[in-house]
């Protein structure tokens, strides 16, 4: 995957890395203390959406790794 690729071709959603970068930028802006209350709430909501998406991506990657490990172990036994 190239560094400038922003979406996953299979799902059309942003890559994990792109979402993490957005989340980090969002957290920085929230910590700056310069946003209005309405903007703070909107950014918090967006942050929660990004967080859930990142967690989902990590869980999917973990499952894939576990499945690959199991396949590898099964092929070594057979």
HTML snippet that shows the backbone in 3Dmol.js (N, CA, C, O; Angstrom):
<script src="https://3Dmol.org/build/3Dmol-min.js"></script>
<div id="view" style="width:600px;height:400px;position:relative"></div>
<script>
const pdb = `
ATOM      1  N   UNK A   1       0.861  -1.183   0.000  1.00  0.00           N
ATOM      2  CA  UNK A   1       0.000   0.000   0.000  1.00  0.00           C
ATOM      3  C   UNK A   1       0.893   1.226   0.000  1.00  0.00           C
ATOM      4  O   UNK A   1       1.825   1.315   0.798  1.00  0.00           O
ATOM      5  N   UNK A   2       0.619   2.164  -0.881  1.00  0.00           N
ATOM      6  CA  UNK A   2       1.437   3.369  -0.947  1.00  0.00           C
ATOM      7  C   UNK A   2       1.087   4.322   0.174  1.00  0.00           C
ATOM      8  O   UNK A   2      -0.008   4.271   0.735  1.00  0.00           O
ATOM      9  N   UNK A   3       2.034   5.194   0.493  1.00  0.00           N
ATOM     10  CA  UNK A   3       1.857   6.116   1.614  1.00  0.00           C
ATOM     11  C   UNK A   3       0.722   7.099   1.382  1.00  0.00           C
ATOM     12  O   UNK A   3       0.101   7.570   2.335  1.00  0.00           O
ATOM     13  N   UNK A   4       0.448   7.411   0.117  1.00  0.00           N
ATOM     14  CA  UNK A   4      -0.601   8.398  -0.153  1.00  0.00           C
ATOM     15  C   UNK A   4      -1.970   7.765  -0.348  1.00  0.00           C
ATOM     16  O   UNK A   4      -2.938   8.475  -0.619  1.00  0.00           O
ATOM     17  N   UNK A   5      -2.074   6.460  -0.218  1.00  0.00           N
ATOM     18  CA  UNK A   5      -3.368   5.786  -0.354  1.00  0.00           C
ATOM     19  C   UNK A   5      -4.190   6.016   0.899  1.00  0.00           C
ATOM     20  O   UNK A   5      -3.772   5.654   1.999  1.00  0.00           O
ATOM     21  N   UNK A   6      -5.366   6.622   0.733  1.00  0.00           N
ATOM     22  CA  UNK A   6      -6.183   7.008   1.875  1.00  0.00           C
ATOM     23  C   UNK A   6      -7.316   6.039   2.164  1.00  0.00           C
ATOM     24  O   UNK A   6      -7.891   6.063   3.252  1.00  0.00           O
ATOM     25  N   UNK A   7      -7.646   5.178   1.190  1.00  0.00           N
ATOM     26  CA  UNK A   7      -8.763   4.273   1.411  1.00  0.00           C
ATOM     27  C   UNK A   7      -8.350   2.843   1.131  1.00  0.00           C
ATOM     28  O   UNK A   7      -7.411   2.579   0.380  1.00  0.00           O
ATOM     29  N   UNK A   8      -9.064   1.938   1.746  1.00  0.00           N
ATOM     30  CA  UNK A   8      -8.883   0.524   1.493  1.00  0.00           C
ATOM     31  C   UNK A   8      -9.716   0.172   0.270  1.00  0.00           C
ATOM     32  O   UNK A   8     -10.918   0.438   0.259  1.00  0.00           O
ATOM     33  N   UNK A   9      -9.119  -0.416  -0.759  1.00  0.00           N
ATOM     34  CA  UNK A   9      -9.878  -0.674  -1.983  1.00  0.00           C
ATOM     35  C   UNK A   9     -11.068  -1.596  -1.777  1.00  0.00           C
ATOM     36  O   UNK A   9     -12.088  -1.434  -2.447  1.00  0.00           O
ATOM     37  N   UNK A  10     -10.968  -2.549  -0.879  1.00  0.00           N
ATOM     38  CA  UNK A  10     -12.052  -3.509  -0.682  1.00  0.00           C
ATOM     39  C   UNK A  10     -13.267  -2.876  -0.019  1.00  0.00           C
ATOM     40  O   UNK A  10     -14.401  -3.171  -0.397  1.00  0.00           O
ATOM     41  N   UNK A  11     -13.045  -2.010   0.965  1.00  0.00           N
ATOM     42  CA  UNK A  11     -14.167  -1.493   1.735  1.00  0.00           C
ATOM     43  C   UNK A  11     -14.531  -0.056   1.395  1.00  0.00           C
ATOM     44  O   UNK A  11     -15.649   0.380   1.668  1.00  0.00           O
ATOM     45  N   UNK A  12     -13.593   0.690   0.798  1.00  0.00           N
ATOM     46  CA  UNK A  12     -13.847   2.092   0.515  1.00  0.00           C
ATOM     47  C   UNK A  12     -13.678   2.977   1.723  1.00  0.00           C
ATOM     48  O   UNK A  12     -13.858   4.191   1.622  1.00  0.00           O
ATOM     49  N   UNK A  13     -13.332   2.398   2.884  1.00  0.00           N
ATOM     50  CA  UNK A  13     -13.135   3.219   4.070  1.00  0.00           C
ATOM     51  C   UNK A  13     -11.674   3.620   4.183  1.00  0.00           C
ATOM     52  O   UNK A  13     -10.796   3.009   3.574  1.00  0.00           O
ATOM     53  N   UNK A  14     -11.434   4.642   4.962  1.00  0.00           N
ATOM     54  CA  UNK A  14     -10.077   5.123   5.116  1.00  0.00           C
ATOM     55  C   UNK A  14      -9.194   4.077   5.765  1.00  0.00           C
ATOM     56  O   UNK A  14      -9.662   3.237   6.533  1.00  0.00           O
ATOM     57  N   UNK A  15      -7.909   4.139   5.445  1.00  0.00           N
ATOM     58  CA  UNK A  15      -6.974   3.187   6.032  1.00  0.00           C
ATOM     59  C   UNK A  15      -6.830   3.468   7.520  1.00  0.00           C
ATOM     60  O   UNK A  15      -7.129   4.562   7.999  1.00  0.00           O
ATOM     61  N   UNK A  16      -6.366   2.458   8.234  1.00  0.00           N
ATOM     62  CA  UNK A  16      -6.130   2.591   9.665  1.00  0.00           C
ATOM     63  C   UNK A  16      -5.189   3.765   9.934  1.00  0.00           C
ATOM     64  O   UNK A  16      -5.429   4.571  10.833  1.00  0.00           O
ATOM     65  N   UNK A  17      -4.128   3.850   9.155  1.00  0.00           N
ATOM     66  CA  UNK A  17      -3.144   4.901   9.358  1.00  0.00           C
ATOM     67  C   UNK A  17      -3.735   6.294   9.155  1.00  0.00           C
ATOM     68  O   UNK A  17      -3.441   7.219   9.912  1.00  0.00           O
ATOM     69  N   UNK A  18      -4.571   6.432   8.125  1.00  0.00           N
ATOM     70  CA  UNK A  18      -5.207   7.728   7.855  1.00  0.00           C
ATOM     71  C   UNK A  18      -6.161   8.096   8.994  1.00  0.00           C
ATOM     72  O   UNK A  18      -6.212   9.251   9.415  1.00  0.00           O
ATOM     73  N   UNK A  19      -6.912   7.115   9.489  1.00  0.00           N
ATOM     74  CA  UNK A  19      -7.835   7.394  10.589  1.00  0.00           C
ATOM     75  C   UNK A  19      -7.089   7.745  11.873  1.00  0.00           C
ATOM     76  O   UNK A  19      -7.513   8.625  12.621  1.00  0.00           O
ATOM     77  N   UNK A  20      -5.977   7.056  12.127  1.00  0.00           N
ATOM     78  CA  UNK A  20      -5.172   7.372  13.313  1.00  0.00           C
ATOM     79  C   UNK A  20      -4.602   8.795  13.221  1.00  0.00           C
ATOM     80  O   UNK A  20      -4.570   9.520  14.215  1.00  0.00           O
ATOM     81  N   UNK A  21      -4.159   9.180  12.039  1.00  0.00           N
ATOM     82  CA  UNK A  21      -3.618  10.527  11.856  1.00  0.00           C
ATOM     83  C   UNK A  21      -4.700  11.568  12.116  1.00  0.00           C
ATOM     84  O   UNK A  21      -4.446  12.583  12.765  1.00  0.00           O
ATOM     85  N   UNK A  22      -5.912  11.316  11.608  1.00  0.00           N
ATOM     86  CA  UNK A  22      -7.028  12.235  11.859  1.00  0.00           C
ATOM     87  C   UNK A  22      -7.345  12.314  13.347  1.00  0.00           C
ATOM     88  O   UNK A  22      -7.587  13.394  13.887  1.00  0.00           O
ATOM     89  N   UNK A  23      -7.339  11.154  14.000  1.00  0.00           N
ATOM     90  CA  UNK A  23      -7.650  11.100  15.428  1.00  0.00           C
ATOM     91  C   UNK A  23      -6.596  11.874  16.226  1.00  0.00           C
ATOM     92  O   UNK A  23      -6.942  12.621  17.142  1.00  0.00           O
ATOM     93  N   UNK A  24      -5.341  11.706  15.893  1.00  0.00           N
ATOM     94  CA  UNK A  24      -4.275  12.433  16.592  1.00  0.00           C
ATOM     95  C   UNK A  24      -4.413  13.942  16.395  1.00  0.00           C
ATOM     96  O   UNK A  24      -4.237  14.712  17.339  1.00  0.00           O
ATOM     97  N   UNK A  25      -4.727  14.359  15.178  1.00  0.00           N
ATOM     98  CA  UNK A  25      -4.916  15.787  14.891  1.00  0.00           C
ATOM     99  C   UNK A  25      -6.117  16.333  15.674  1.00  0.00           C
ATOM    100  O   UNK A  25      -6.075  17.439  16.212  1.00  0.00           O
ATOM    101  N   UNK A  26      -7.169  15.544  15.721  1.00  0.00           N
ATOM    102  CA  UNK A  26      -8.374  15.946  16.442  1.00  0.00           C
ATOM    103  C   UNK A  26      -8.087  16.107  17.937  1.00  0.00           C
ATOM    104  O   UNK A  26      -8.526  17.075  18.557  1.00  0.00           O
ATOM    105  N   UNK A  27      -7.354  15.163  18.506  1.00  0.00           N
ATOM    106  CA  UNK A  27      -7.004  15.229  19.930  1.00  0.00           C
ATOM    107  C   UNK A  27      -6.163  16.475  20.200  1.00  0.00           C
ATOM    108  O   UNK A  27      -6.372  17.166  21.197  1.00  0.00           O
ATOM    109  N   UNK A  28      -5.215  16.757  19.313  1.00  0.00           N
ATOM    110  CA  UNK A  28      -4.386  17.959  19.474  1.00  0.00           C
ATOM    111  C   UNK A  28      -5.247  19.222  19.504  1.00  0.00           C
ATOM    112  O   UNK A  28      -5.021  20.117  20.318  1.00  0.00           O
ATOM    113  N   UNK A  29      -6.235  19.284  18.610  1.00  0.00           N
ATOM    114  CA  UNK A  29      -7.080  20.478  18.574  1.00  0.00           C
ATOM    115  C   UNK A  29      -7.957  20.578  19.822  1.00  0.00           C
ATOM    116  O   UNK A  29      -8.222  21.677  20.309  1.00  0.00           O
ATOM    117  N   UNK A  30      -8.410  19.424  20.343  1.00  0.00           N
ATOM    118  CA  UNK A  30      -9.207  19.437  21.571  1.00  0.00           C
ATOM    119  C   UNK A  30      -8.361  19.874  22.766  1.00  0.00           C
ATOM    120  O   UNK A  30      -8.834  20.604  23.636  1.00  0.00           O
ATOM    121  N   UNK A  31      -7.118  19.424  22.800  1.00  0.00           N
ATOM    122  CA  UNK A  31      -6.233  19.769  23.909  1.00  0.00           C
ATOM    123  C   UNK A  31      -5.763  21.215  23.865  1.00  0.00           C
ATOM    124  O   UNK A  31      -5.286  21.741  24.870  1.00  0.00           O
ATOM    125  N   UNK A  32      -5.892  21.862  22.714  1.00  0.00           N
ATOM    126  CA  UNK A  32      -5.433  23.243  22.588  1.00  0.00           C
ATOM    127  C   UNK A  32      -6.286  24.204  23.419  1.00  0.00           C
ATOM    128  O   UNK A  32      -5.817  25.264  23.834  1.00  0.00           O
ATOM    129  N   UNK A  33      -7.527  23.824  23.653  1.00  0.00           N
ATOM    130  CA  UNK A  33      -8.411  24.665  24.448  1.00  0.00           C
ATOM    131  C   UNK A  33      -8.954  25.874  23.712  1.00  0.00           C
ATOM    132  O   UNK A  33      -9.511  26.779  24.333  1.00  0.00           O
ATOM    133  N   UNK A  34      -8.799  25.900  22.401  1.00  0.00           N
ATOM    134  CA  UNK A  34      -9.231  27.068  21.639  1.00  0.00           C
ATOM    135  C   UNK A  34     -10.523  26.848  20.864  1.00  0.00           C
ATOM    136  O   UNK A  34     -10.926  27.712  20.086  1.00  0.00           O
ATOM    137  N   UNK A  35     -11.179  25.710  21.061  1.00  0.00           N
ATOM    138  CA  UNK A  35     -12.411  25.431  20.322  1.00  0.00           C
ATOM    139  C   UNK A  35     -13.631  25.759  21.178  1.00  0.00           C
ATOM    140  O   UNK A  35     -13.600  25.662  22.405  1.00  0.00           O
ATOM    141  N   UNK A  36     -14.699  26.149  20.495  1.00  0.00           N
ATOM    142  CA  UNK A  36     -15.950  26.465  21.195  1.00  0.00           C
ATOM    143  C   UNK A  36     -16.574  25.167  21.705  1.00  0.00           C
ATOM    144  O   UNK A  36     -16.176  24.076  21.299  1.00  0.00           O
ATOM    145  N   UNK A  37     -17.537  25.294  22.581  1.00  0.00           N
ATOM    146  CA  UNK A  37     -18.207  24.125  23.151  1.00  0.00           C
ATOM    147  C   UNK A  37     -18.886  23.301  22.054  1.00  0.00           C
ATOM    148  O   UNK A  37     -18.773  22.076  22.043  1.00  0.00           O
ATOM    149  N   UNK A  38     -19.589  23.965  21.134  1.00  0.00           N
ATOM    150  CA  UNK A  38     -20.253  23.231  20.055  1.00  0.00           C
ATOM    151  C   UNK A  38     -19.242  22.475  19.201  1.00  0.00           C
ATOM    152  O   UNK A  38     -19.464  21.321  18.833  1.00  0.00           O
ATOM    153  N   UNK A  39     -18.129  23.137  18.892  1.00  0.00           N
ATOM    154  CA  UNK A  39     -17.091  22.502  18.091  1.00  0.00           C
ATOM    155  C   UNK A  39     -16.441  21.356  18.875  1.00  0.00           C
ATOM    156  O   UNK A  39     -16.096  20.324  18.300  1.00  0.00           O
ATOM    157  N   UNK A  40     -16.279  21.540  20.160  1.00  0.00           N
ATOM    158  CA  UNK A  40     -15.699  20.514  21.023  1.00  0.00           C
ATOM    159  C   UNK A  40     -16.557  19.249  20.992  1.00  0.00           C
ATOM    160  O   UNK A  40     -16.036  18.142  20.858  1.00  0.00           O
ATOM    161  N   UNK A  41     -17.854  19.418  21.114  1.00  0.00           N
ATOM    162  CA  UNK A  41     -18.768  18.272  21.104  1.00  0.00           C
ATOM    163  C   UNK A  41     -18.731  17.574  19.743  1.00  0.00           C
ATOM    164  O   UNK A  41     -18.707  16.345  19.676  1.00  0.00           O
ATOM    165  N   UNK A  42     -18.727  18.349  18.667  1.00  0.00           N
ATOM    166  CA  UNK A  42     -18.680  17.764  17.328  1.00  0.00           C
ATOM    167  C   UNK A  42     -17.377  16.995  17.119  1.00  0.00           C
ATOM    168  O   UNK A  42     -17.382  15.899  16.558  1.00  0.00           O
ATOM    169  N   UNK A  43     -16.273  17.565  17.565  1.00  0.00           N
ATOM    170  CA  UNK A  43     -14.982  16.900  17.418  1.00  0.00           C
ATOM    171  C   UNK A  43     -14.917  15.650  18.297  1.00  0.00           C
ATOM    172  O   UNK A  43     -14.332  14.644  17.896  1.00  0.00           O
ATOM    173  N   UNK A  44     -15.500  15.705  19.465  1.00  0.00           N
ATOM    174  CA  UNK A  44     -15.538  14.535  20.344  1.00  0.00           C
ATOM    175  C   UNK A  44     -16.312  13.403  19.669  1.00  0.00           C
ATOM    176  O   UNK A  44     -15.883  12.250  19.698  1.00  0.00           O
ATOM    177  N   UNK A  45     -17.455  13.736  19.062  1.00  0.00           N
ATOM    178  CA  UNK A  45     -18.255  12.728  18.368  1.00  0.00           C
ATOM    179  C   UNK A  45     -17.457  12.113  17.218  1.00  0.00           C
ATOM    180  O   UNK A  45     -17.459  10.895  17.035  1.00  0.00           O
ATOM    181  N   UNK A  46     -16.778  12.957  16.449  1.00  0.00           N
ATOM    182  CA  UNK A  46     -15.959  12.466  15.351  1.00  0.00           C
ATOM    183  C   UNK A  46     -14.826  11.578  15.885  1.00  0.00           C
ATOM    184  O   UNK A  46     -14.514  10.540  15.301  1.00  0.00           O
ATOM    185  N   UNK A  47     -14.227  11.988  16.978  1.00  0.00           N
ATOM    186  CA  UNK A  47     -13.167  11.205  17.591  1.00  0.00           C
ATOM    187  C   UNK A  47     -13.645   9.836  18.030  1.00  0.00           C
ATOM    188  O   UNK A  47     -12.933   8.846  17.862  1.00  0.00           O
ATOM    189  N   UNK A  48     -14.832   9.770  18.587  1.00  0.00           N
ATOM    190  CA  UNK A  48     -15.382   8.483  19.012  1.00  0.00           C
ATOM    191  C   UNK A  48     -15.641   7.583  17.806  1.00  0.00           C
ATOM    192  O   UNK A  48     -15.420   6.373  17.869  1.00  0.00           O
ATOM    193  N   UNK A  49     -16.108   8.174  16.713  1.00  0.00           N
ATOM    194  CA  UNK A  49     -16.331   7.396  15.489  1.00  0.00           C
ATOM    195  C   UNK A  49     -15.003   6.843  14.965  1.00  0.00           C
ATOM    196  O   UNK A  49     -14.910   5.673  14.592  1.00  0.00           O
ATOM    197  N   UNK A  50     -13.987   7.692  14.944  1.00  0.00           N
ATOM    198  CA  UNK A  50     -12.672   7.259  14.481  1.00  0.00           C
ATOM    199  C   UNK A  50     -12.095   6.181  15.396  1.00  0.00           C
ATOM    200  O   UNK A  50     -11.504   5.210  14.924  1.00  0.00           O
ATOM    201  N   UNK A  51     -12.266   6.354  16.689  1.00  0.00           N
ATOM    202  CA  UNK A  51     -11.760   5.382  17.659  1.00  0.00           C
ATOM    203  C   UNK A  51     -12.398   4.010  17.435  1.00  0.00           C
ATOM    204  O   UNK A  51     -11.700   2.996  17.422  1.00  0.00           O
ATOM    205  N   UNK A  52     -13.713   3.976  17.262  1.00  0.00           N
ATOM    206  CA  UNK A  52     -14.402   2.704  17.030  1.00  0.00           C
ATOM    207  C   UNK A  52     -13.925   2.048  15.740  1.00  0.00           C
ATOM    208  O   UNK A  52     -13.744   0.832  15.682  1.00  0.00           O
ATOM    209  N   UNK A  53     -13.726   2.855  14.719  1.00  0.00           N
ATOM    210  CA  UNK A  53     -13.261   2.327  13.446  1.00  0.00           C
ATOM    211  C   UNK A  53     -11.852   1.758  13.578  1.00  0.00           C
ATOM    212  O   UNK A  53     -11.562   0.687  13.043  1.00  0.00           O
ATOM    213  N   UNK A  54     -10.977   2.467  14.286  1.00  0.00           N
ATOM    214  CA  UNK A  54      -9.603   1.985  14.503  1.00  0.00           C
ATOM    215  C   UNK A  54      -9.606   0.696  15.318  1.00  0.00           C
ATOM    216  O   UNK A  54      -8.861  -0.234  15.011  1.00  0.00           O
ATOM    217  N   UNK A  55     -10.433   0.637  16.347  1.00  0.00           N
ATOM    218  CA  UNK A  55     -10.521  -0.579  17.154  1.00  0.00           C
ATOM    219  C   UNK A  55     -11.005  -1.753  16.318  1.00  0.00           C
ATOM    220  O   UNK A  55     -10.511  -2.871  16.462  1.00  0.00           O
ATOM    221  N   UNK A  56     -11.962  -1.501  15.453  1.00  0.00           N
ATOM    222  CA  UNK A  56     -12.482  -2.546  14.580  1.00  0.00           C
ATOM    223  C   UNK A  56     -11.392  -3.042  13.628  1.00  0.00           C
ATOM    224  O   UNK A  56     -11.260  -4.245  13.403  1.00  0.00           O
ATOM    225  N   UNK A  57     -10.619  -2.119  13.075  1.00  0.00           N
ATOM    226  CA  UNK A  57      -9.523  -2.500  12.178  1.00  0.00           C
ATOM    227  C   UNK A  57      -8.481  -3.338  12.913  1.00  0.00           C
ATOM    228  O   UNK A  57      -7.981  -4.327  12.378  1.00  0.00           O
ATOM    229  N   UNK A  58      -8.159  -2.943  14.128  1.00  0.00           N
ATOM    230  CA  UNK A  58      -7.186  -3.693  14.916  1.00  0.00           C
ATOM    231  C   UNK A  58      -7.692  -5.094  15.251  1.00  0.00           C
ATOM    232  O   UNK A  58      -6.935  -6.063  15.191  1.00  0.00           O
ATOM    233  N   UNK A  59      -8.971  -5.198  15.602  1.00  0.00           N
ATOM    234  CA  UNK A  59      -9.548  -6.514  15.908  1.00  0.00           C
ATOM    235  C   UNK A  59      -9.516  -7.416  14.680  1.00  0.00           C
ATOM    236  O   UNK A  59      -9.219  -8.606  14.791  1.00  0.00           O
ATOM    237  N   UNK A  60      -9.820  -6.856  13.511  1.00  0.00           N
ATOM    238  CA  UNK A  60      -9.796  -7.638  12.278  1.00  0.00           C
ATOM    239  C   UNK A  60      -8.380  -8.112  11.966  1.00  0.00           C
ATOM    240  O   UNK A  60      -8.182  -9.251  11.545  1.00  0.00           O
ATOM    241  N   UNK A  61      -7.398  -7.241  12.172  1.00  0.00           N
ATOM    242  CA  UNK A  61      -6.005  -7.617  11.931  1.00  0.00           C
ATOM    243  C   UNK A  61      -5.562  -8.703  12.909  1.00  0.00           C
ATOM    244  O   UNK A  61      -4.862  -9.641  12.527  1.00  0.00           O
ATOM    245  N   UNK A  62      -5.968  -8.575  14.158  1.00  0.00           N
ATOM    246  CA  UNK A  62      -5.617  -9.576  15.176  1.00  0.00           C
ATOM    247  C   UNK A  62      -6.201 -10.938  14.809  1.00  0.00           C
ATOM    248  O   UNK A  62      -5.522 -11.959  14.918  1.00  0.00           O
ATOM    249  N   UNK A  63      -7.452 -10.950  14.377  1.00  0.00           N
ATOM    250  CA  UNK A  63      -8.098 -12.196  13.985  1.00  0.00           C
ATOM    251  C   UNK A  63      -7.368 -12.832  12.805  1.00  0.00           C
ATOM    252  O   UNK A  63      -7.151 -14.043  12.780  1.00  0.00           O
ATOM    253  N   UNK A  64      -6.993 -12.011  11.836  1.00  0.00           N
ATOM    254  CA  UNK A  64      -6.273 -12.512  10.672  1.00  0.00           C
ATOM    255  C   UNK A  64      -4.938 -13.136  11.072  1.00  0.00           C
ATOM    256  O   UNK A  64      -4.559 -14.195  10.572  1.00  0.00           O
ATOM    257  N   UNK A  65      -4.237 -12.466  11.973  1.00  0.00           N
ATOM    258  CA  UNK A  65      -2.944 -12.977  12.440  1.00  0.00           C
ATOM    259  C   UNK A  65      -3.131 -14.304  13.164  1.00  0.00           C
ATOM    260  O   UNK A  65      -2.356 -15.239  12.962  1.00  0.00           O
ATOM    261  N   UNK A  66      -4.154 -14.388  14.004  1.00  0.00           N
ATOM    262  CA  UNK A  66      -4.430 -15.642  14.713  1.00  0.00           C
ATOM    263  C   UNK A  66      -4.737 -16.770  13.723  1.00  0.00           C
ATOM    264  O   UNK A  66      -4.272 -17.896  13.897  1.00  0.00           O
ATOM    265  N   UNK A  67      -5.519 -16.464  12.691  1.00  0.00           N
ATOM    266  CA  UNK A  67      -5.868 -17.476  11.692  1.00  0.00           C
ATOM    267  C   UNK A  67      -4.630 -17.923  10.920  1.00  0.00           C
ATOM    268  O   UNK A  67      -4.473 -19.110  10.633  1.00  0.00           O
ATOM    269  N   UNK A  68      -3.758 -16.988  10.585  1.00  0.00           N
ATOM    270  CA  UNK A  68      -2.527 -17.342   9.885  1.00  0.00           C
ATOM    271  C   UNK A  68      -1.633 -18.211  10.760  1.00  0.00           C
ATOM    272  O   UNK A  68      -1.028 -19.169  10.279  1.00  0.00           O
ATOM    273  N   UNK A  69      -1.552 -17.876  12.040  1.00  0.00           N
ATOM    274  CA  UNK A  69      -0.766 -18.680  12.976  1.00  0.00           C
ATOM    275  C   UNK A  69      -1.313 -20.088  13.089  1.00  0.00           C
ATOM    276  O   UNK A  69      -0.555 -21.056  13.146  1.00  0.00           O
ATOM    277  N   UNK A  70      -2.624 -20.199  13.121  1.00  0.00           N
ATOM    278  CA  UNK A  70      -3.246 -21.513  13.227  1.00  0.00           C
ATOM    279  C   UNK A  70      -2.993 -22.324  11.956  1.00  0.00           C
ATOM    280  O   UNK A  70      -2.698 -23.517  12.030  1.00  0.00           O
ATOM    281  N   UNK A  71      -3.107 -21.676  10.783  1.00  0.00           N
ATOM    282  CA  UNK A  71      -2.832 -22.370   9.522  1.00  0.00           C
ATOM    283  C   UNK A  71      -1.397 -22.872   9.499  1.00  0.00           C
ATOM    284  O   UNK A  71      -1.129 -24.001   9.087  1.00  0.00           O
ATOM    285  N   UNK A  72      -0.491 -22.035   9.939  1.00  0.00           N
ATOM    286  CA  UNK A  72       0.922 -22.390   9.957  1.00  0.00           C
ATOM    287  C   UNK A  72       1.167 -23.577  10.875  1.00  0.00           C
ATOM    288  O   UNK A  72       1.889 -24.507  10.515  1.00  0.00           O
ATOM    289  N   UNK A  73       0.571 -23.545  12.054  1.00  0.00           N
ATOM    290  CA  UNK A  73       0.723 -24.637  13.023  1.00  0.00           C
ATOM    291  C   UNK A  73       0.106 -25.925  12.470  1.00  0.00           C
ATOM    292  O   UNK A  73       0.679 -27.002  12.635  1.00  0.00           O
ATOM    293  N   UNK A  74      -1.046 -25.827  11.821  1.00  0.00           N
ATOM    294  CA  UNK A  74      -1.704 -27.002  11.252  1.00  0.00           C
ATOM    295  C   UNK A  74      -0.867 -27.614  10.121  1.00  0.00           C
ATOM    296  O   UNK A  74      -0.778 -28.836  10.003  1.00  0.00           O
ATOM    297  N   UNK A  75      -0.259 -26.764   9.297  1.00  0.00           N
ATOM    298  CA  UNK A  75       0.534 -27.295   8.189  1.00  0.00           C
ATOM    299  C   UNK A  75       1.828 -27.924   8.680  1.00  0.00           C
ATOM    300  O   UNK A  75       2.339 -28.840   8.035  1.00  0.00           O
ATOM    301  N   UNK A  76       2.369 -27.469   9.787  1.00  0.00           N
ATOM    302  CA  UNK A  76       3.580 -28.057  10.340  1.00  0.00           C
ATOM    303  C   UNK A  76       3.289 -29.427  10.935  1.00  0.00           C
ATOM    304  O   UNK A  76       4.160 -30.297  10.945  1.00  0.00           O
ATOM    305  N   UNK A  77       2.072 -29.626  11.430  1.00  0.00           N
ATOM    306  CA  UNK A  77       1.699 -30.904  12.039  1.00  0.00           C
ATOM    307  C   UNK A  77       1.362 -31.941  10.972  1.00  0.00           C
ATOM    308  O   UNK A  77       1.518 -33.142  11.194  1.00  0.00           O
ATOM    309  N   UNK A  78       0.897 -31.472   9.811  1.00  0.00           N
ATOM    310  CA  UNK A  78       0.408 -32.383   8.789  1.00  0.00           C
ATOM    311  C   UNK A  78       1.415 -32.774   7.817  1.00  0.00           C
ATOM    312  O   UNK A  78       1.124 -33.543   6.901  1.00  0.00           O
TER     313      UNK A  78
END
`;
const viewer = $3Dmol.createViewer("view");
viewer.addModel(pdb, "pdb");
viewer.setStyle({}, {cartoon: {color: "spectrum"}});
viewer.zoomTo();
viewer.render();
</script>
